[in-house]
Amino acid sequence: MTVLYKPFGLLVSVLGGVLAGAVFKRIWQAIAGERDTPDAKDRRRGWGEILLAASLQGAVFGAVKAGVDRAGATGFARATGSWPGDDRGGEKAS
């Protein structure tokens, strides 16, 4: 079953990255009132703004990735009866 999950997991991860990017942009717009997120090489941006944006982006990506990966694993387990990566197989998802 692990072999079957790999392409599904990859697709879920890519979609999670796209979702995380969209979530971060919306949060940044709400915080800073700007459409564009700061680029670390932008001379006009200060250290605080750059580091705040990077920290927030990392937190959002980490949380969204974990949530999407967990949801994908749970959905896969419900569909197949096997938890991805669990070689014992046949265990119910929690």
Buried (B, 14 or more C-beta within 10 A) or exposed (E): BEEEBEEBBEEBBEEBBEBBBEBBBEBBEEEBEEEEBBEEEEEEBEEEBBEBBEEBBEEBBEEBBEEBBEEBBBEBBEEBEBBBEBEEEEEEBE
